[in-house]
Amino acid sequence: MSKSDEGAAKAVRPKKARSRPIKGEDAEVRHVIETHGLSSAQARELVRRYGNDWRKIDEVAKSYKDH
C-alpha cells in the first residue's frame, strides 16, 4: 500500500465544534468572560483554580455576580 492509499484508507473525522474550550487555552478565559460577564481577572482566577470543572466554575461565577 502506498502512502497515498494509506491516507485514503484512514477515516477522516470532521472536526466537531467544541461546546467548551480545552483546558489551558485563553479561550477558556474568554468563554467565562462572555458567558458570565466577569472581569478578565475574575475569569482567569476561576480557570486557574478550577481547571476544566465547568460545573464549579459556573457555580462560583454566579456567586460573583450576586455580590
Residue frames as a rotation matrix with the C-alpha (Angstrom) as fourth column:
MET 1
0.583 0.812 0.000 0.00
0.812 -0.583 0.000 0.00
0.000 0.000 -1.000 0.00
SER 2
-0.311 -0.694 0.650 1.41
0.643 -0.657 -0.394 3.36
0.700 0.295 0.650 -0.98
LYS 3
-0.863 -0.079 -0.500 1.37
0.455 -0.552 -0.699 6.37
-0.221 -0.830 0.512 1.32
SER 4
-0.779 0.622 -0.080 -1.45
-0.605 -0.713 0.355 7.98
0.164 0.325 0.931 -0.64
ASP 5
-0.153 0.723 -0.674 -3.53
-0.081 0.670 0.738 4.78
0.985 0.167 -0.044 -0.38
GLU 6
-0.512 -0.118 -0.851 -2.77
0.771 0.374 -0.515 4.56
0.379 -0.920 -0.100 3.33
GLY 7
-0.972 0.143 -0.188 -4.00
-0.043 -0.889 -0.456 8.13
-0.232 -0.435 0.870 3.88
ALA 8
-0.484 0.836 -0.256 -7.17
-0.694 -0.189 0.695 7.42
0.533 0.515 0.672 1.94
ALA 9
-0.262 0.351 -0.899 -7.81
0.287 0.918 0.274 4.27
0.921 -0.186 -0.342 3.99
LYS 10
-0.845 -0.058 -0.532 -7.85
0.534 -0.166 -0.829 6.19
-0.040 -0.984 0.171 7.26
ALA 11
0.210 0.970 0.121 -11.24
0.932 -0.236 0.275 7.53
0.295 0.055 -0.954 8.23
VAL 12
-0.815 -0.404 0.415 -11.18
0.312 -0.910 -0.274 11.29
0.488 -0.094 0.868 8.29
ARG 13
-0.059 0.794 -0.605 -13.35
0.995 -0.004 -0.103 12.65
-0.084 -0.608 -0.789 11.07
PRO 14
0.106 0.132 0.986 -14.75
0.356 -0.930 0.087 16.11
0.928 0.342 -0.146 10.64
LYS 15
-0.888 -0.448 -0.104 -13.80
0.275 -0.335 -0.901 18.41
0.369 -0.829 0.421 13.48
LYS 16
0.119 0.946 -0.302 -16.67
0.863 0.052 0.503 18.68
0.491 -0.320 -0.810 15.89
ALA 17
-0.026 -0.052 0.998 -17.40
-0.199 -0.978 -0.056 22.12
0.980 -0.200 0.015 17.29
ARG 18
-0.647 -0.264 -0.715 -16.49
0.609 0.385 -0.694 22.19
0.459 -0.884 -0.088 20.96
SER 19
0.507 0.844 0.175 -19.04
0.474 -0.443 0.761 23.39
0.720 -0.303 -0.625 23.41
ARG 20
0.948 -0.287 -0.135 -16.31
-0.006 -0.442 0.897 24.17
-0.317 -0.850 -0.421 25.93
PRO 21
0.541 -0.818 -0.194 -12.69
-0.693 -0.303 -0.654 25.23
0.476 0.489 -0.731 25.34
ILE 22
0.532 -0.473 -0.702 -9.86
0.458 0.859 -0.231 22.82
0.712 -0.199 0.674 26.11
LYS 23
0.868 -0.218 -0.447 -8.02
0.392 -0.254 0.884 23.34
-0.306 -0.942 -0.135 29.40
GLY 24
-0.041 -0.981 -0.188 -5.07
0.684 -0.164 0.711 25.70
-0.728 -0.100 0.678 29.19
GLU 25
-0.348 -0.049 0.936 -6.37
0.870 -0.388 0.304 27.83
0.348 0.921 0.177 26.37
ASP 26
-0.974 0.047 -0.223 -7.02
0.032 -0.941 -0.336 31.53
-0.225 -0.334 0.915 26.63
ALA 27
-0.571 0.816 -0.090 -10.32
-0.219 -0.046 0.975 30.65
0.792 0.576 0.204 25.03
GLU 28
-0.238 0.457 -0.857 -11.41
0.841 0.539 0.054 29.24
0.486 -0.708 -0.512 28.39
VAL 29
-0.665 -0.080 -0.743 -11.00
0.556 -0.717 -0.420 32.63
-0.499 -0.692 0.521 29.99
ARG 30
-0.925 0.340 -0.169 -12.81
-0.369 -0.703 0.608 34.34
0.088 0.625 0.776 27.11
HIS 31
-0.436 0.786 -0.439 -15.62
0.266 0.579 0.771 31.79
0.860 0.219 -0.462 27.43
VAL 32
-0.274 0.296 -0.915 -16.07
0.962 0.077 -0.263 32.57
-0.008 -0.952 -0.306 31.13
ILE 33
-0.851 -0.081 -0.518 -15.99
0.135 -0.989 -0.068 36.32
-0.507 -0.128 0.852 30.45
GLU 34
-0.835 0.516 -0.192 -18.58
-0.388 -0.303 0.870 36.05
0.391 0.801 0.454 27.67
THR 35
-0.306 0.768 -0.563 -20.96
0.349 0.640 0.684 33.65
0.886 0.012 -0.464 29.38
HIS 36
0.124 0.328 -0.937 -20.85
0.979 0.112 0.169 35.15
0.160 -0.938 -0.307 32.87
GLY 37
0.637 0.153 0.756 -19.90
0.260 -0.965 -0.024 38.80
0.726 0.211 -0.654 32.30
LEU 38
0.766 -0.440 -0.468 -16.94
0.509 -0.028 0.860 38.65
-0.391 -0.898 0.203 34.69
SER 39
0.658 -0.660 -0.363 -13.74
-0.702 -0.712 0.021 40.65
-0.272 0.241 -0.932 34.50
SER 40
0.497 -0.549 -0.672 -10.72
-0.368 0.568 -0.736 39.02
0.786 0.613 0.080 32.89
ALA 41
-0.545 -0.718 0.433 -9.02
-0.689 0.090 -0.719 38.80
0.477 -0.690 -0.544 36.31
GLN 42
-0.032 0.620 0.784 -12.02
-0.852 0.392 -0.346 37.01
-0.522 -0.679 0.516 37.82
ALA 43
0.848 0.377 -0.372 -12.27
-0.528 0.664 -0.529 34.63
0.047 0.645 0.763 34.86
ARG 44
0.090 -0.906 -0.413 -8.54
-0.478 0.325 -0.816 33.81
0.874 0.271 -0.404 34.97
GLU 45
-0.552 -0.258 0.793 -8.77
-0.834 0.140 -0.534 33.10
0.027 -0.956 -0.293 38.69
LEU 46
0.403 0.790 0.463 -11.66
-0.744 0.577 -0.337 30.69
-0.533 -0.209 0.820 38.17
VAL 47
0.818 -0.143 -0.557 -9.91
-0.370 0.610 -0.701 28.86
0.440 0.780 0.446 35.34
ARG 48
-0.250 -0.968 0.037 -6.67
-0.589 0.121 -0.799 28.70
0.768 -0.222 -0.601 37.34
ARG 49
-0.474 0.084 0.876 -8.43
-0.859 0.174 -0.482 27.48
-0.193 -0.981 -0.010 40.47
TYR 50
0.182 0.728 0.661 -10.93
-0.504 0.647 -0.572 25.01
-0.844 -0.229 0.485 38.98
GLY 51
-0.778 -0.574 0.254 -9.32
-0.092 0.504 0.859 23.96
-0.621 0.645 -0.446 35.70
ASN 52
-0.814 0.490 -0.311 -11.95
-0.348 0.017 0.937 22.38
0.464 0.872 0.157 33.48
ASP 53
-0.687 0.646 -0.334 -14.52
0.709 0.493 -0.504 21.74
-0.161 -0.583 -0.796 36.23
TRP 54
-0.791 0.345 0.505 -17.15
0.101 -0.741 0.664 23.78
0.603 0.576 0.551 34.39
ARG 55
0.245 0.905 -0.348 -19.88
0.598 0.141 0.789 22.97
0.763 -0.402 -0.507 36.86
LYS 56
0.152 -0.288 -0.945 -17.84
0.941 -0.250 0.227 24.53
-0.302 -0.924 0.233 39.67
ILE 57
-0.871 -0.483 0.088 -16.79
0.481 -0.803 0.351 27.49
-0.099 0.348 0.932 37.51
ASP 58
-0.391 0.810 0.437 -20.44
0.248 -0.365 0.897 28.19
0.886 0.460 -0.058 36.63
GLU 59
0.427 0.568 -0.704 -21.46
0.795 0.135 0.591 27.93
0.431 -0.812 -0.394 40.28
VAL 60
-0.143 -0.586 -0.797 -18.76
0.853 -0.481 0.201 30.28
-0.502 -0.652 0.569 41.54
ALA 61
-0.886 -0.171 0.431 -19.23
0.410 -0.725 0.554 32.73
0.217 0.668 0.712 38.63
LYS 62
0.025 0.974 0.225 -22.90
0.447 -0.212 0.869 33.07
0.894 0.079 -0.441 39.53
SER 63
0.492 0.113 -0.863 -21.97
0.868 -0.133 0.478 33.83
-0.061 -0.985 -0.163 43.13
TYR 64
-0.655 -0.739 -0.157 -19.58
0.700 -0.672 0.243 36.57
-0.285 0.049 0.957 41.89
LYS 65
-0.658 0.459 0.596 -22.45
0.276 -0.590 0.759 38.22
0.701 0.664 0.262 40.05
ASP 66
0.362 0.849 -0.386 -24.65
0.678 0.044 0.733 38.11
0.639 -0.527 -0.560 43.19
HIS 67
0.070 -0.421 -0.904 -22.17
0.930 -0.301 0.213 40.26
-0.361 -0.856 0.371 45.13
